[in-house]
Amino acid sequence: MKGREQKILEEKTCLQKNRTESEGYVGGQTFMWITENNLTENNRLGYGLLEFILSPSNLNAAYLQVKRNKGAGGVDKMEVESLKDYFVANKDELSTAILWGKYRPNPVRRVEIPKDNGQKRQLGIPTVVDKVVQQAIAQVLTPLYEPQFSDHSYGFRPKRNAHQALKKSRDYITDGYGHAVDLDLEKFFDKVNHSKLTEVLSRTIKDGRVVSLIHKYLNAGVQVGGSFEASEMGGP
């Protein structure tokens, strides 16, 4: 049954709106950065990258990942269980809209979750279709950008976690270092500069349609209750 479902999606898959999904969050991290002199060279970064992102195999993998994550639905109230039927019925229309730059992501649904210090963290929940599209983007861009990050960075990266960061700290102690500095940038992801992020992406990605699609997600806005709020800074 699972094989049949995968075959259906490979033949009739469609994209729409999404936020990048990860398998979990790590609690500790070090700094990571992208420098001017270590940009990845890859032909897939040129024109045609969007077609690669929207390929049936990549979209199918994105759908399966979103399905495994079992996240909540967004403003359109569609749940993960409805994704397969949606893609089968709307693949061509959605793909064409994205390729021609006519697709508009939905705003994210604002929710608040409690933090350990008693305060609340704001999260944006995209529609499940947007989750698939964003996951498809992430699957292609992650291996291209990973080599650009510092090897000492452990947070929010594939196959890296807080336990590895702690082990590295213990190694430093063994080597004779006696102090550690713990820094946290307050509400960093809420204050991401869209123009600067777009500039950084454009240094590596030469398919302007992909940069434009990411920019649309950044500016999709937020729905709080029944009202809409523009998103002029911060990540989705």
PAMILO-228043 format. One line per field, with one value per residue (C-alpha): residue in one letter; z negated, x, y. Coordinates in steps of 0.25 Angstrom, whole numbers. Each point is the difference from the previous one (the first is absolute). Example, Ala and Ser with C-alpha at 12.3 -4.5 7.8 and 13.67 -1.06 7.14 Angstrom:
BEGIN
rest <- (A, S)
w <- (-31, 2)
u <- (49, 6)
v <- (-18, 14)
***
This chain:
BEGIN
rest <- (M, K, G, R, E, Q, K, I, L, E, E, K, T, C, L, Q, K, N, R, T, E, S, E, G, Y, V, G, G, Q, T, F, M, W, I, T, E, N, N, L, T, E, N, N, R, L, G, Y, G, L, L, E, F, I, L, S, P, S, N, L, N, A, A, Y, L, Q, V, K, R, N, K, G, A, G, G, V, D, K, M, E, V, E, S, L, K, D, Y, F, V, A, N, K, D, E, L, S, T, A, I, L, W, G, K, Y, R, P, N, P, V, R, R, V, E, I, P, K, D, N, G, Q, K, R, Q, L, G, I, P, T, V, V, D, K, V, V, Q, Q, A, I, A, Q, V, L, T, P, L, Y, E, P, Q, F, S, D, H, S, Y, G, F, R, P, K, R, N, A, H, Q, A, L, K, K, S, R, D, Y, I, T, D, G, Y, G, H, A, V, D, L, D, L, E, K, F, F, D, K, V, N, H, S, K, L, T, E, V, L, S, R, T, I, K, D, G, R, V, V, S, L, I, H, K, Y, L, N, A, G, V, Q, V, G, G, S, F, E, A, S, E, M, G, G, P)
w <- (0, -3, 13, 7, -7, 4, 14, 1, -6, 10, 11, -5, -10, -2, -8, -7, -13, -11, -11, -2, -9, -9, -8, -13, -7, -7, -13, 2, 11, 4, 10, 15, 11, 15, 5, 13, 5, -3, 9, 6, 15, 6, 14, -7, -6, 14, 8, -1, -15, -2, 9, -8, -13, 7, 6, -4, -8, -8, -3, -4, -10, -5, -2, -7, -10, -3, -2, -9, -8, -2, -3, -2, 12, 3, 3, 11, -11, 10, -8, 4, 3, 12, 7, 9, 6, 1, 8, 9, 4, 1, 4, 13, -4, -12, 7, 12, -10, -7, 13, 5, -12, -3, -12, -13, -13, -11, -13, -12, -12, -12, -13, -13, -8, -14, -3, -12, -6, 0, 12, 14, 13, 13, 11, 14, 5, 15, 8, 3, 15, -3, -10, 12, 9, -10, -3, 14, 1, -13, 6, 12, -7, -13, 6, 8, -11, -11, 5, -2, -15, -11, -5, -14, 2, -6, 0, 9, 10, 5, -7, -11, -14, -14, -5, 11, -5, -14, 4, 7, -12, -9, 10, -1, -15, 1, 9, -11, 2, -13, 5, 9, 4, 3, 9, 5, 10, -5, 10, 11, 9, -2, 5, 12, 11, 12, 10, -6, 0, 15, 3, -7, 8, 13, -1, 1, 7, 14, 4, -4, 0, -13, -7, 4, -6, -13, -1, 2, -12, -8, 3, -1, -13, -12, -4, -15, -3, 11, 4, 9, -3, 10, -2, 2, -7, -6, 6, 3)
u <- (0, 11, 7, -13, -1, 14, -3, -12, 7, 12, -10, -10, 7, -3, 6, -5, 2, 10, 10, 12, -1, 11, -1, 3, 6, 13, 2, 15, 7, 12, 2, -1, 3, 1, 13, 3, 11, -7, -12, -4, 2, -11, -6, -14, 0, -2, -12, -8, 2, -15, -4, 9, -7, -13, 4, -10, 11, 4, -15, -3, 11, -5, -14, 5, 8, -11, -9, 10, 1, -16, 0, -12, -8, 0, -10, -7, -3, 5, 7, 12, -10, -6, 13, 1, -14, 3, 13, -6, -11, 8, 14, 0, -7, 9, 13, -3, -4, 14, 8, -7, 2, -15, -1, -3, 3, -11, 3, 5, -9, 5, 1, 7, 7, 5, 15, 8, 1, -15, 0, -6, 6, -7, -1, -5, -8, 0, -11, 4, 2, 9, 8, 2, 5, 9, 5, 3, 8, 8, 3, 7, 7, 4, 12, 4, 1, 5, 14, 0, -3, 11, 4, -2, -15, -10, -13, -12, 9, -2, 7, 5, -6, 2, 7, 11, 2, 1, 10, 8, 0, 5, 11, 4, 1, 9, 9, 1, -10, -7, -11, -12, -9, -15, -6, -14, -5, -14, -11, 10, -9, -11, 10, 6, 2, -7, 8, 13, -4, -5, 14, 7, -8, 2, 15, -1, -14, 0, -14, -7, -14, 5, 4, -13, -8, 8, -2, -15, 0, 7, -11, -12, -4, -7, -14, -3, -14, -9, 10, 12, 14, 11, 13, 11, 11, 2, 0, -13)
v <- (0, 9, -3, 3, 13, 5, -4, 8, 12, -1, 0, 10, 9, 15, 11, 12, 7, -5, 4, -9, -11, -6, -13, 8, 11, 0, 7, 4, 7, 7, 12, -3, 9, 1, 7, 7, -10, -13, 0, -13, -2, -9, 0, -3, 14, 6, 1, -13, -1, 2, -11, -9, 4, -3, -13, -12, -7, 12, 4, -15, 0, 13, -5, -12, 8, 9, -12, -6, 13, 0, 15, 9, 6, 15, 11, -8, -11, -11, -12, -9, -11, 8, 2, -12, 3, 15, -3, -10, 10, 13, -4, 6, 13, 2, -3, 9, 12, -2, -1, 13, 8, 1, -9, 8, -7, 1, 8, -9, -3, 7, -9, 2, -11, 2, 1, -5, 14, 2, 9, -5, -3, 4, -10, 1, -12, -1, -7, -15, 3, 11, -9, -10, 11, 5, -13, -3, 13, -4, -14, 7, 12, -7, -9, 13, 9, -10, 1, 15, -1, 0, -14, 5, 2, -10, 7, -2, -9, -14, -11, 10, 2, 6, -13, 1, 15, -5, -10, 10, 9, -12, -2, 15, -2, -12, 8, 10, 11, 4, 9, 0, 11, -2, 11, 1, 10, 4, -3, -2, -7, 11, 11, -6, 11, -5, 9, -5, -15, 2, 6, -12, -10, 7, -1, -15, -3, 6, -5, 13, -8, -7, 12, 7, -12, 0, 15, -2, -10, 11, 10, -9, 6, -5, -3, 3, -4, 6, 11, 1, 6, 3, -7, 11, -8, -13, -15, -7)
***
